[in-house]
Amino acid sequence: MTPESEQALATLRRMARGHPGASSGERAAFELLQNFQAGRPVNFADCFVQLDGTGQRAVLQLLLDLRVGRTGLNEFG
């Protein structure tokens, strides 16, 4: 995993909250992480728009690194 991916993943982990009082952005980050770790499909359009700019940049970094092969899904576990 690249340092950029590690930073992006850490950002999403800090944002992620799954409790009932969590904001929509916190729940979106939580859902993204859960699905990345389980290897399940993710509704990116719905989750992406709920994240703030920092979360959106983190997701884009992870997707870019996944796309070019610098990070693998097995590294999200």
N, C-alpha and C positions, 0 to 999 in steps of 0.2 A: 504494500500500500504506500502510495506517495505521501510525503509530508502534507501536501495540500488536501488530500483525501482524509487523512487523519484529523486535520484541523476542521474540515467540513463535517465529519462525523461527530467530532466533539461538540461542535456548535449545535447540531441537531439534537444530540443527547442532552445538552443543557436546556434546550427549548422544550423538549418533549415532556408532556404531562398527560396522564390518562385518567385522572380523577374527574368526577362529575362537574366540578367548578372550573375546570381548565378552559382557557380561551380557545377559540377555533384554531388559531395558529399553533398553540401547544398541542392540541389534539391531532392536528395534521402532521406535525413532526413525530408524534408518538406513533401514529398509524404508518407513516413512511418507514420508520425504524423497525417496527414490528414486521412489516411485510418484507423489507430488505433481509432481515435476519432469518425469516422463515422461507424466503425464496418464493413468496406469493406475488401475484400480480398487484399492481398499485394503480389507483386512479389518480394519476399525476395532475391532471387538469384541476380536479377538485381540491386536492391537497396543496398544490403549488400556489393557487391564488389566495389561500388562507394564510400562508406564511408571510412574515414581514420580509424586508429586503435582505436581511442577513440570512434568514432561512432559505430564501430563494437562491441566493448566491451559493450556499452550501449544497443545495440539491443540484444545481447546475454543475458545480465542480465535481461532485460524485458521478453524475451522469457522463460528463466528459471523460473522466478517468476510466469509467467502465467501458465506454465506447472505444477508446483507443487501446484498451488492454492493460493499462497501468495499474488497475485495481480489479480484483475479482469479487464476485458476490460471496464467495466462501470467506472473504476477509471481514464481512460484516457481522459474523457470529460472535 
